Amino acid sequence: MQVNDTTVVIAGLGVSGTSLAEVLKERGAHVIGVDERKPEADLHSFADVDWDHVDYVMASPVFNPRTPFILEAQRRGIPVMSEVEFAWRLRVDNQRTGKPAPWIGITGTNGKTSTTEMTSEMLSACGLDAPTAGNIASGDMSMSLSRCATNPQHDVLCVELSSFQLHFTDSLELDCAAITNIADDHLDWHGGRENYAADKSKVFHNAKRVVVYNAQDATVSALAKAAQTAEGCRKVGFTLAEPQAGEIGIADGFIVDNSGLVSGTAGEAVKLAPIADFTHLMEPDGTLYPHLVADALTALALVLGLGADTATALQALKSFKPGGHRIETVAEAKVDGGSIRFVDDSKATNGHAANASLSSFPAKSVVWIAGGLAKGSRFEQLVHDQANTIKAAVIIGVDQEPMREAFASEAPEIPVTFIDPEDKTTVMERAVEACGQYATAGDVVLMAPACASMDQFKSYADRGNQFASAAKAWSEVHGIQ
């Protein structure tokens, strides 16, 4: 892509927009940054853009496809692209191979970040410069996708891709691609579930080596089956059950490859390693975290599809530790008869993720902290499915009605406490204190809110940090020293 002497409007000066602006300027483009909240922006209103002299627009994910300036640009025939699309078109040759570094793309409603991190960890162990990039939150401008794509030192890019980014991305031809799962999320932005799934499916288009799909998710399986890929590209399903031919999964306590990635022949099952060796995928009592196991299988299939050494990859996966706020024990209070564990899964920002998190624990053992910014979601099905797991619930957030209605209709017998949303600075402290009224020895206080965090916190990380702090303080006061 030649951008010299072109004019590019950067809509939104977050990390990705600011980074792309710098990359484009270095290549001779005239950049116009538009952001109503950033004093350093060139313009603070799209009404001030001279559209007659614009060649390209990069749209931040904050702007949905029906935003007036996007429609105006499209009416004029001006390409509207994501940072991902720009990065793909601007990528440079790797200094060792003389060819652009392959991209591994991971998308899905949940599990993207863990899968991307595991993929990077395994490839790095194999001696490759394989950073994470894309939708993974980071304030490091050097690790933005546009910077990574134009850095000749990187051997592989492990790219987390959101549905927002994929909507305005059309040229990707990934070496390896995965969809972890698809559930209702961001439907207001996309204009419906069908559009949302269609945007996710773009990762599979023209993939070269392997596409990895959730064999237990009918929507994802259908997208994989319909995907138009390059000749010779494998389609590998992952499953938490015994894998069929063409799949990787779990059987007899082992991770088993039945896809042909290891043996070369689909249907020839190969035991790779005992699942018990992967301690980060399970509870202290040996119970598997199903969503983390799924993420691990996805990442393993991706790196094997790229040609990584199996033994090295497995060893790296065994030592991997998930990032913060992902099913992480942050405090433990010793009480008469045992202990109460506090588990932070603040990354569970929608019902699908919360359901997976709750499914990790025994019946009536969870005091659940839920609620926040519901984004138009309903929780009746979630509460119905997990009523046997939930001992009690504590609801935070400004928008509490969806949770109130879900418990009233689906599990009226479960005790629920609603935390007054006023005074945001103490909301988590009060929520943990309320949980302490329900929890007894052997219970888990689980924060997997099924909602976004921005109504009362800076981010899901801030929410998780405040939970951890409040849990530790409660444990020190109420636990047996």
Solvent accessible surface area in square Angstrom, and as a share of the most:
residue,aa,sasa,rsa
1,M,65,0.29
2,Q,158,0.70
3,V,3,0.02
4,N,92,0.47
5,D,124,0.64
6,T,23,0.14
7,T,19,0.11
8,V,0,0.00
9,V,0,0.00
10,I,0,0.00
11,A,0,0.00
12,G,9,0.09
13,L,21,0.10
14,G,41,0.39
15,V,60,0.34
16,S,35,0.23
17,G,1,0.01
18,T,45,0.26
19,S,0,0.00
20,L,0,0.00
21,A,9,0.07
22,E,72,0.32
23,V,0,0.00
24,L,0,0.00
25,K,119,0.50
26,E,106,0.48
27,R,80,0.29
28,G,35,0.33
29,A,11,0.08
30,H,109,0.48
31,V,11,0.06
32,I,30,0.15
33,G,3,0.03
34,V,1,0.01
35,D,23,0.12
36,E,131,0.59
37,R,204,0.74
38,K,67,0.28
39,P,118,0.74
40,E,125,0.56
41,A,9,0.07
42,D,89,0.46
43,L,45,0.22
44,H,86,0.39
45,S,45,0.29
46,F,44,0.18
47,A,95,0.74
48,D,89,0.46
49,V,11,0.06
50,D,78,0.41
51,W,28,0.10
52,D,106,0.55
53,H,128,0.57
54,V,13,0.07
55,D,62,0.32
56,Y,41,0.15
57,V,0,0.00
58,M,2,0.01
59,A,5,0.04
60,S,20,0.13
61,P,49,0.31
62,V,113,0.65
63,F,44,0.19
64,N,46,0.24
65,P,20,0.13
66,R,116,0.42
67,T,27,0.15
68,P,104,0.66
69,F,11,0.05
70,I,0,0.00
71,L,90,0.45
72,E,45,0.20
73,A,0,0.00
74,Q,86,0.38
75,R,170,0.62
76,R,101,0.37
77,G,62,0.59
78,I,14,0.07
79,P,58,0.37
80,V,17,0.10
81,M,6,0.03
82,S,4,0.02
83,E,10,0.04
84,V,0,0.00
85,E,2,0.01
86,F,0,0.00
87,A,0,0.00
88,W,19,0.07
89,R,92,0.34
90,L,11,0.05
91,R,73,0.27
92,V,48,0.28
93,D,75,0.39
94,N,4,0.02
95,Q,110,0.49
96,R,137,0.50
97,T,88,0.51
98,G,48,0.46
99,K,133,0.56
100,P,56,0.35
101,A,15,0.12
102,P,32,0.20
103,W,3,0.01
104,I,0,0.00
105,G,0,0.00
106,I,0,0.00
107,T,0,0.00
108,G,0,0.00
109,T,9,0.05
110,N,17,0.09
111,G,9,0.08
112,K,29,0.12
113,T,27,0.16
114,S,6,0.04
115,T,0,0.00
116,T,0,0.00
117,E,45,0.20
118,M,0,0.00
119,T,0,0.00
120,S,15,0.09
121,E,78,0.35
122,M,0,0.00
123,L,1,0.00
124,S,56,0.36
125,A,53,0.41
126,C,41,0.25
127,G,68,0.65
128,L,65,0.32
129,D,54,0.28
130,A,4,0.03
131,P,18,0.11
132,T,35,0.20
133,A,3,0.02
134,G,20,0.19
135,N,59,0.30
136,I,34,0.17
137,A,85,0.66
138,S,56,0.36
139,G,70,0.67
140,D,69,0.36
141,M,58,0.26
142,S,66,0.42
143,M,62,0.28
144,S,11,0.07
145,L,1,0.01
146,S,0,0.00
147,R,62,0.23
148,C,2,0.01
149,A,6,0.04
150,T,19,0.11
151,N,51,0.26
152,P,55,0.35
153,Q,97,0.43
154,H,17,0.08
155,D,21,0.11
156,V,4,0.02
157,L,1,0.01
158,C,0,0.00
159,V,0,0.00
160,E,5,0.02
161,L,0,0.00
162,S,9,0.06
163,S,3,0.02
164,F,41,0.17
165,Q,16,0.07
166,L,0,0.00
167,H,53,0.23
168,F,14,0.06
169,T,2,0.01
170,D,116,0.60
171,S,40,0.26
172,L,7,0.04
173,E,70,0.31
174,L,0,0.00
175,D,14,0.07
176,C,0,0.00
177,A,0,0.00
178,A,0,0.00
179,I,0,0.00
180,T,4,0.02
181,N,19,0.10
182,I,6,0.03
183,A,16,0.12
184,D,82,0.42
185,D,12,0.06
186,H,54,0.24
187,L,53,0.26
188,D,104,0.54
189,W,25,0.09
190,H,8,0.04
191,G,48,0.46
192,G,27,0.26
193,R,97,0.35
194,E,149,0.67
195,N,73,0.37
196,Y,1,0.01
197,A,10,0.08
198,A,53,0.41
199,D,9,0.05
200,K,4,0.02
201,S,14,0.09
202,K,37,0.16
203,V,0,0.00
204,F,1,0.00
205,H,81,0.36
206,N,71,0.36
207,A,0,0.00
208,K,86,0.36
209,R,102,0.37
210,V,1,0.00
211,V,0,0.00
212,V,0,0.00
213,Y,39,0.15
214,N,20,0.10
215,A,31,0.24
216,Q,111,0.49
217,D,21,0.11
218,A,88,0.68
219,T,38,0.22
220,V,0,0.00
221,S,31,0.20
222,A,59,0.45
223,L,38,0.19
224,A,1,0.01
225,K,171,0.73
226,A,71,0.55
227,A,12,0.09
228,Q,140,0.62
229,T,37,0.21
230,A,39,0.30
231,E,179,0.80
232,G,70,0.68
233,C,18,0.11
234,R,86,0.31
235,K,76,0.32
236,V,1,0.01
237,G,0,0.00
238,F,4,0.02
239,T,6,0.03
240,L,65,0.32
241,A,50,0.39
242,E,117,0.52
243,P,6,0.04
244,Q,116,0.51
245,A,69,0.53
246,G,16,0.16
247,E,27,0.12
248,I,0,0.00
249,G,0,0.00
250,I,24,0.12
251,A,14,0.11
252,D,124,0.64
253,G,38,0.37
254,F,60,0.25
255,I,1,0.01
256,V,8,0.05
257,D,1,0.00
258,N,17,0.09
259,S,3,0.02
260,G,1,0.01
261,L,30,0.15
262,V,54,0.31
263,S,41,0.27
264,G,47,0.46
265,T,74,0.43
266,A,55,0.43
267,G,43,0.42
268,E,92,0.41
269,A,66,0.51
270,V,41,0.23
271,K,117,0.50
272,L,27,0.13
273,A,6,0.05
274,P,49,0.31
275,I,16,0.08
276,A,67,0.52
277,D,62,0.32
278,F,0,0.00
279,T,96,0.56
280,H,25,0.11
281,L,0,0.00
282,M,31,0.14
283,E,10,0.05
284,P,113,0.71
285,D,108,0.56
286,G,39,0.37
287,T,57,0.33
288,L,57,0.28
289,Y,13,0.05
290,P,37,0.23
291,H,21,0.09
292,L,1,0.00
293,V,3,0.01
294,A,18,0.14
295,D,4,0.02
296,A,1,0.01
297,L,1,0.00
298,T,0,0.00
299,A,0,0.00
300,L,0,0.00
301,A,0,0.00
302,L,0,0.00
303,V,0,0.00
304,L,14,0.07
305,G,15,0.14
306,L,19,0.10
307,G,63,0.60
308,A,18,0.14
309,D,83,0.43
310,T,36,0.21
311,A,73,0.56
312,T,46,0.27
313,A,0,0.00
314,L,14,0.07
315,Q,111,0.49
316,A,9,0.07
317,L,0,0.00
318,K,57,0.24
319,S,75,0.49
320,F,11,0.04
321,K,166,0.70
322,P,35,0.22
323,G,32,0.31
324,G,40,0.39
325,H,26,0.11
326,R,14,0.05
327,I,11,0.06
328,E,72,0.32
329,T,62,0.36
330,V,23,0.13
331,A,13,0.10
332,E,78,0.35
333,A,1,0.01
334,K,112,0.47
335,V,30,0.17
336,D,125,0.65
337,G,84,0.81
338,G,40,0.39
339,S,24,0.15
340,I,4,0.02
341,R,31,0.11
342,F,1,0.00
343,V,0,0.00
344,D,1,0.01
345,D,1,0.00
346,S,0,0.00
347,K,42,0.18
348,A,0,0.00
349,T,34,0.20
350,N,7,0.04
351,G,21,0.20
352,H,68,0.30
353,A,2,0.02
354,A,0,0.00
355,N,50,0.26
356,A,20,0.16
357,S,0,0.00
358,L,0,0.00
359,S,56,0.36
360,S,1,0.01
361,F,13,0.05
362,P,80,0.50
363,A,60,0.47
364,K,88,0.37
365,S,11,0.07
366,V,0,0.00
367,V,0,0.00
368,W,0,0.00
369,I,0,0.00
370,A,0,0.00
371,G,1,0.01
372,G,2,0.02
373,L,70,0.35
374,A,3,0.02
375,K,66,0.28
376,G,77,0.74
377,S,36,0.23
378,R,136,0.50
379,F,2,0.01
380,E,42,0.19
381,Q,122,0.54
382,L,13,0.06
383,V,0,0.00
384,H,108,0.48
385,D,75,0.39
386,Q,11,0.05
387,A,20,0.15
388,N,101,0.52
389,T,13,0.08
390,I,0,0.00
391,K,58,0.25
392,A,1,0.00
393,A,0,0.00
394,V,0,0.00
395,I,0,0.00
396,I,0,0.00
397,G,0,0.00
398,V,88,0.50
399,D,62,0.32
400,Q,19,0.09
401,E,87,0.39
402,P,14,0.09
403,M,1,0.01
404,R,100,0.37
405,E,72,0.32
406,A,0,0.00
407,F,7,0.03
408,A,68,0.53
409,S,73,0.47
410,E,60,0.27
411,A,0,0.00
412,P,103,0.65
413,E,121,0.54
414,I,9,0.04
415,P,62,0.39
416,V,39,0.22
417,T,41,0.24
418,F,59,0.25
419,I,12,0.06
420,D,81,0.42
421,P,42,0.26
422,E,125,0.56
423,D,79,0.41
424,K,104,0.44
425,T,117,0.68
426,T,41,0.24
427,V,0,0.00
428,M,2,0.01
429,E,113,0.51
430,R,71,0.26
431,A,0,0.00
432,V,1,0.01
433,E,75,0.33
434,A,15,0.12
435,C,0,0.00
436,G,14,0.14
437,Q,137,0.61
438,Y,52,0.20
439,A,10,0.08
440,T,78,0.45
441,A,37,0.29
442,G,58,0.56
443,D,11,0.06
444,V,8,0.05
445,V,0,0.00
446,L,0,0.00
447,M,0,0.00
448,A,0,0.00
449,P,0,0.00
450,A,2,0.02
451,C,2,0.01
452,A,7,0.05
453,S,2,0.02
454,M,124,0.55
455,D,20,0.10
456,Q,13,0.06
457,F,15,0.06
458,K,180,0.76
459,S,42,0.27
460,Y,68,0.26
461,A,35,0.27
462,D,29,0.15
463,R,1,0.00
464,G,0,0.00
465,N,85,0.44
466,Q,55,0.25
467,F,0,0.00
468,A,15,0.12
469,S,70,0.45
470,A,14,0.11
471,A,0,0.00
472,K,103,0.44
473,A,54,0.42
474,W,22,0.08
475,S,12,0.08
476,E,124,0.56
477,V,116,0.67
478,H,85,0.38
479,G,11,0.10
480,I,98,0.50
481,Q,170,0.76
